[in-house]
Amino acid sequence: MNSKRRKKSKIDPKDYEGYSYGPLRLERIGQTIRMGSNWKPGQFEVYIQRVRNKRPDFKREINQKISELVLLIKQFEPLELLSAVSIRNCFGNLEGYKEITHEGKESYVEYAQSLILSQKRNPEVKHVTQETIEEFNNLIKEIFNNVLWYFGSEFAEGKRNQTEEELRFISIARYLFVRGDSFEEHHLEAEPRLLTFGVRATVSVILKCIKQGLKSGSL
């Protein structure tokens, strides 16, 4: 019997990246990304338990950073803080702007605005400094990143199957970072009015067509 051997594709070292972190291995070969691991028996279960045990501490850390943000809002001029985070995330050089490389996140600005509006305005506050601006921006970035990882580690609780966990995480990530044309709360307020006015007429027409079809025998 003649054995057929598969030709091994050569990897271009100029188009290859590989990173290892403990037992995990992440590689990029051209446009292909692959991930693998070499866990020893029982190691993965120990890792899952460690993740599960650390989640409450992770949540406390997120709440602590939010408290630090609120403290800055109370101590410094909130409109100056909002202006600083807006300039960094909502504006760019029009001549060199590219959506795929733009690092600004409008969701950071919306979150800062929601925190500022949640606090009673203090008439006696200090003007912001460069250090305050950097701290404010970094805290927002860290909160978003930590919240993403917090929900990303929910799988360790084992409360849902893999499909449910993936759908839940994707949905939360969308609400965190992907902006729509308005806030969902605004849609929820407007939709009942639209339903009351528009859908009733539509349903009425549909029912009329069904009745006519039943009478004529076409349905």
GIVENDA-V391949 format. One record per residue. RES is the residue in three letters. NEAR is the number of other C-alpha atoms within 12 Angstrom. Layout:
BEGIN
res=RES near=NEAR
res=RES near=NEAR
END
This chain:
BEGIN
res=MET near=3
res=ASN near=4
res=SER near=5
res=LYS near=6
res=ARG near=6
res=ARG near=6
res=LYS near=6
res=LYS near=6
res=SER near=7
res=LYS near=11
res=ILE near=15
res=ASP near=12
res=PRO near=12
res=LYS near=11
res=ASP near=15
res=TYR near=18
res=GLU near=20
res=GLY near=20
res=TYR near=18
res=SER near=14
res=TYR near=14
res=GLY near=15
res=PRO near=16
res=LEU near=18
res=ARG near=18
res=LEU near=20
res=GLU near=22
res=ARG near=20
res=ILE near=20
res=GLY near=16
res=GLN near=12
res=THR near=14
res=ILE near=16
res=ARG near=17
res=MET near=18
res=GLY near=17
res=SER near=18
res=ASN near=16
res=TRP near=16
res=LYS near=13
res=PRO near=10
res=GLY near=11
res=GLN near=16
res=PHE near=18
res=GLU near=16
res=VAL near=15
res=TYR near=19
res=ILE near=19
res=GLN near=19
res=ARG near=17
res=VAL near=24
res=ARG near=24
res=ASN near=17
res=LYS near=20
res=ARG near=25
res=PRO near=18
res=ASP near=16
res=PHE near=26
res=LYS near=23
res=ARG near=17
res=GLU near=21
res=ILE near=27
res=ASN near=22
res=GLN near=19
res=LYS near=27
res=ILE near=28
res=SER near=20
res=GLU near=24
res=LEU near=36
res=VAL near=30
res=LEU near=23
res=LEU near=36
res=ILE near=37
res=LYS near=27
res=GLN near=27
res=PHE near=28
res=GLU near=26
res=PRO near=36
res=LEU near=27
res=GLU near=26
res=LEU near=38
res=LEU near=34
res=SER near=24
res=ALA near=29
res=VAL near=34
res=SER near=26
res=ILE near=20
res=ARG near=26
res=ASN near=25
res=CYS near=23
res=PHE near=21
res=GLY near=18
res=ASN near=15
res=LEU near=10
res=GLU near=6
res=GLY near=11
res=TYR near=14
res=LYS near=13
res=GLU near=14
res=ILE near=8
res=THR near=11
res=HIS near=17
res=GLU near=17
res=GLY near=24
res=LYS near=28
res=GLU near=26
res=SER near=30
res=TYR near=36
res=VAL near=32
res=GLU near=26
res=TYR near=31
res=ALA near=37
res=GLN near=26
res=SER near=18
res=LEU near=28
res=ILE near=29
res=LEU near=18
res=SER near=14
res=GLN near=19
res=LYS near=14
res=ARG near=18
res=ASN near=18
res=PRO near=13
res=GLU near=13
res=VAL near=18
res=LYS near=18
res=HIS near=20
res=VAL near=24
res=THR near=17
res=GLN near=15
res=GLU near=15
res=THR near=27
res=ILE near=29
res=GLU near=19
res=GLU near=23
res=PHE near=40
res=ASN near=33
res=ASN near=24
res=LEU near=30
res=ILE near=38
res=LYS near=32
res=GLU near=25
res=ILE near=31
res=PHE near=29
res=ASN near=22
res=ASN near=28
res=VAL near=29
res=LEU near=26
res=TRP near=24
res=TYR near=30
res=PHE near=30
res=GLY near=25
res=SER near=29
res=GLU near=31
res=PHE near=25
res=ALA near=26
res=GLU near=23
res=GLY near=16
res=LYS near=14
res=ARG near=15
res=ASN near=14
res=GLN near=15
res=THR near=12
res=GLU near=15
res=GLU near=21
res=GLU near=18
res=LEU near=17
res=ARG near=22
res=PHE near=24
res=ILE near=18
res=SER near=17
res=ILE near=21
res=ALA near=23
res=ARG near=15
res=TYR near=21
res=LEU near=28
res=PHE near=23
res=VAL near=18
res=ARG near=18
res=GLY near=15
res=ASP near=9
res=SER near=15
res=PHE near=17
res=GLU near=13
res=GLU near=12
res=HIS near=13
res=HIS near=15
res=LEU near=13
res=GLU near=13
res=ALA near=15
res=GLU near=15
res=PRO near=15
res=ARG near=14
res=LEU near=15
res=LEU near=16
res=THR near=13
res=PHE near=14
res=GLY near=14
res=VAL near=15
res=ARG near=15
res=ALA near=14
res=THR near=15
res=VAL near=15
res=SER near=14
res=VAL near=14
res=ILE near=14
res=LEU near=14
res=LYS near=14
res=CYS near=16
res=ILE near=16
res=LYS near=15
res=GLN near=14
res=GLY near=13
res=LEU near=12
res=LYS near=11
res=SER near=10
res=GLY near=9
res=SER near=10
res=LEU near=10
END
